[in-house]
């Protein structure tokens, strides 16, 4: 791997959120993934014996207290995410028979454990995530109580008044849902930058693999052959039919391209690292 490129890539992480590191243990396999890349799938696999999460922070941005209370992982500080974990740090280290988190990068560790790196095309992850965020805004923000946005959406759908149905993309026809997503893609593309869907996961994993000394397996959750080892053709994506309908609609194309162009600074970096990870399969 080109270490200079990886180093330059990491600079982008100061402005875009870092991933939440998710470890899932099944039999003698240690899966490493992040939020919004099948974390729920690996958390609830039938053979999963434990699951733990850490927030990742750039060490140079951390206070002395954060460094003292966190776990040092090369240029990062890992902060235990207790509310989403089913095991303590002490129990996790004991299970893996390690003393420090950096021990998982050692060659001796790979003699005992099969390391599985979970990845996904960041473009697909971004578009899926954006439709999920739009849906959340419609439901959680109570759009029906916000007359300004409510009227805009109705006018955008060429409706003069509500039918009284609940808001949420699944309550609209495919054409109507696509129009709503298109509207938000023009006006609210920035919301995805503060969401976990745009954490530089592939960039972080590329950096991790420069430190890793042992054997590992790469699983792409959108690759049918990769997912067959788990008895599935694909991972569960709750809004898959909604974002696929959006992607497949020809009239949506210029909205999608415009949306992606606004987030190009994130996508280029992470997509190149995604291809680097895939090349190691």
C-alpha positions in Angstrom: 0.0 0.0 0.0 1.1 3.6 -0.7 1.6 4.9 2.9 1.9 8.5 1.7 -1.5 8.3 0.0 -3.0 6.8 3.1 -1.5 9.5 5.2 -2.9 12.2 2.9 -6.3 10.5 3.0 -6.5 10.6 6.7 -6.3 14.4 6.7 -9.8 14.4 5.3 -11.0 12.8 8.5 -10.7 16.0 10.4 -13.7 17.5 8.6 -15.7 14.2 8.1 -16.7 12.0 11.0 -14.6 9.1 12.0 -16.2 5.6 12.2 -17.6 3.8 15.2 -15.5 0.6 15.4 -17.6 -2.5 15.8 -16.2 -5.9 16.8 -18.3 -9.0 16.5 -17.0 -12.4 17.6 -18.4 -15.6 16.1 -16.6 -18.9 16.9 -13.0 -18.1 16.1 -13.8 -15.2 13.7 -13.3 -11.5 14.7 -15.4 -9.3 12.4 -14.4 -5.7 12.2 -17.0 -3.3 10.8 -18.6 0.1 11.5 -22.1 1.5 11.9 -24.1 1.5 8.7 -22.0 -1.3 7.2 -24.0 -4.3 8.3 -23.1 -3.7 12.0 -26.6 -4.9 13.0 -26.3 -8.0 10.8 -23.0 -9.1 12.5 -24.3 -8.1 15.9 -27.2 -10.6 15.6 -25.6 -13.4 13.7 -26.7 -16.7 15.1 -23.2 -17.7 16.2 -22.3 -14.3 17.6 -20.9 -14.7 21.2 -20.1 -11.1 21.8 -20.2 -7.6 20.4 -18.5 -4.4 21.4 -18.2 -0.8 20.0 -15.7 2.0 20.2 -15.8 5.6 19.0 -12.7 6.4 17.0 -11.1 9.8 17.6 -8.0 11.4 16.1 -5.4 11.5 18.8 -4.2 15.0 17.9 -7.7 16.3 18.5 -8.1 14.7 21.9 -7.7 16.3 25.3 -5.3 14.9 27.9 -8.4 13.5 29.7 -9.7 11.7 26.6 -6.3 10.2 26.0 -6.0 9.0 29.6 -9.5 7.5 29.7 -9.4 6.1 26.2 -7.5 3.2 24.5 -4.6 4.2 22.3 -4.5 2.7 18.9 -1.6 4.1 17.0 -2.8 7.6 15.8 -6.2 7.2 17.3 -8.0 7.0 20.6 -10.8 4.5 21.0 -13.6 5.4 23.4 -15.6 2.5 24.7 -19.3 2.8 23.6 -20.9 1.1 26.6 -24.6 1.6 25.7 -24.2 -0.4 22.5 -21.9 -3.1 23.7 -22.8 -6.4 25.4 -19.3 -7.0 26.9 -16.8 -4.9 28.8 -13.3 -4.0 27.6 -11.8 -6.2 30.2 -14.0 -9.2 29.1 -13.2 -8.4 25.4 -9.5 -8.4 26.0 -9.7 -11.6 28.1 -11.8 -13.4 25.3 -9.2 -12.5 22.7 -6.3 -13.1 25.0 -4.7 -9.7 24.4 -3.3 -7.0 26.7 -3.6 -4.0 24.3 -5.9 -3.4 21.4 -2.8 -3.1 19.1 -2.2 -6.8 19.8 -4.9 -7.6 17.2 -2.5 -6.4 14.5 0.2 -8.9 15.5 1.0 -12.0 13.5 0.5 -14.2 16.5 -3.0 -13.0 16.9 -3.9 -14.2 13.4 -2.6 -17.7 14.4 -5.5 -17.9 16.9 -8.2 -15.8 15.2 -9.6 -15.3 11.7 -9.8 -11.6 11.1 -12.7 -10.5 8.8 -12.6 -7.0 7.4 -16.1 -5.9 6.4 -16.4 -3.3 3.7 -18.9 -1.7 1.3 -18.9 0.6 -1.7 -19.1 4.1 -0.1 -21.3 5.4 -2.9 -23.9 2.8 -2.2 -23.6 3.4 1.5 -24.0 7.1 1.0 -27.1 6.9 -1.2 -28.7 4.3 1.0 -27.9 6.4 4.1 -29.3 9.6 2.5 -32.7 8.0 1.8 -32.7 6.7 5.3 -32.0 10.2 6.6 -34.8 11.7 4.5 -37.2 9.1 5.8 -36.1 10.0 9.4 -36.7 13.6 8.8 -40.2 13.0 7.5 -41.0 10.8 10.6 -39.0 12.1 13.5 -39.0 15.8 12.6 -42.8 15.8 12.4 -43.0 17.3 8.9 -46.8 17.4 9.1 -46.4 19.9 11.9 -44.0 22.1 10.0 -46.3 23.9 7.6 -43.6 25.4 5.5 -41.9 22.1 4.7 -45.2 20.3 4.6 -46.6 22.7 1.9 -43.4 22.5 -0.1 -43.6 18.7 -0.2 -47.3 18.8 -1.1 -46.7 21.3 -3.9 -43.7 19.3 -5.1 -46.0 16.3 -5.4 -48.6 18.5 -7.2 -51.0 18.0 -4.3 -53.1 20.8 -2.8 -53.8 19.1 0.5 -52.9 16.1 2.6 -54.7 12.8 2.4 -54.3 12.4 6.1 -51.8 9.5 5.7 -48.7 9.4 8.0 -45.5 10.8 6.7 -42.7 8.4 5.8 -41.4 7.3 2.4 -43.1 3.9 2.5 -46.5 5.6 2.6 -45.9 7.3 -0.8 -45.9 5.8 -4.3 -42.5 5.1 -5.9 -42.9 8.3 -8.0 -43.8 10.4 -5.0 -41.1 9.0 -2.8 -38.5 9.7 -5.6 -39.7 13.3 -5.9 -39.4 13.8 -2.1 -35.8 12.4 -2.1 -34.9 14.6 -5.1 -36.2 17.6 -3.3 -34.1 17.0 -0.3 -31.0 16.1 -2.4 -31.1 19.7 -3.7 -31.8 21.4 -0.4 -30.3 19.2 2.4 -27.4 17.2 1.0 -25.2 18.6 3.9 -27.1 16.6 6.5 -25.3 13.4 5.5 -21.9 14.9 6.3 -22.5 14.7 10.0 -24.0 11.2 9.8 -22.2 7.9 10.2 -22.9 7.0 6.6 -20.1 9.3 5.6 -17.5 8.2 8.1 -14.2 7.4 6.3 -14.5 3.7 7.0 -12.5 2.4 4.1 -9.8 5.0 4.7 -9.6 4.0 8.3 -9.4 0.3 7.4 -6.7 1.0 4.8 -4.7 2.6 7.6 -5.4 -0.3 9.9 -4.1 -2.8 7.3 -0.8 -0.9 7.1 -0.3 -1.9 10.7 -1.7 -5.4 10.5 0.9 -8.3 10.2 -1.3 -11.4 9.9 -3.8 -13.0 7.6 -7.3 -11.6 7.1 -10.4 -12.0 4.9 -12.3 -9.2 3.2 -16.1 -9.4 3.0 -18.0 -7.0 0.8 -21.6 -7.0 2.1 -23.0 -6.2 -1.4 -21.1 -9.2 -2.9 -23.4 -12.2 -3.1 -20.6 -14.7 -3.0 -19.1 -13.1 0.1 -22.4 -13.2 2.0 -23.2 -16.8 1.1 -20.8 -18.0 3.9 -23.4 -16.5 6.3 -26.2 -18.3 4.6 -27.5 -15.1 2.9 -27.3 -13.7 -0.5 -26.9 -10.2 1.0 -27.1 -8.3 4.3 -30.3 -6.9 5.6 -30.8 -3.3 4.5 -34.1 -1.9 5.8 -34.6 0.7 3.1 -33.2 -1.1 0.2 -36.3 -1.1 -2.0 -36.6 2.7 -1.5 -33.1 3.7 -2.5 -33.0 1.2 -5.4 -36.2 2.6 -6.8 -34.6 6.0 -6.6 -31.4 4.9 -8.3 -33.2 3.1 -11.0 -35.5 6.0 -12.0 -34.1 7.6 -15.1 -35.7 11.0 -14.3 -33.8 11.0 -11.0 -30.4 10.6 -12.6 -29.4 14.3 -12.8 -30.5 14.8 -9.1 -28.3 11.9 -8.1 -25.3 13.0 -10.1 -25.6 16.6 -8.7 -25.9 15.2 -5.2 -22.8 13.0 -5.5 -20.8 15.9 -7.0 -21.4 18.0 -3.9 -19.9 15.2 -1.8 -17.1 14.3 -4.1 -14.4 15.3 -1.6 -15.5 12.5 0.6 -16.3 9.9 -2.0 -13.1 10.1 -4.0 -10.9 9.4 -1.0 -13.0 6.6 0.5 -13.8 5.0 -2.9 -10.1 4.7 -3.8 -9.4 3.1 -0.4 -12.4 0.8 -1.0 -10.8 -0.4 -4.2 -7.5 -1.0 -2.4 -9.2 -3.1 0.2 -11.1 -5.1 -2.5 -7.8 -5.8 -4.3 -6.6 -7.6 -1.2 -9.4 -10.2 -1.2 
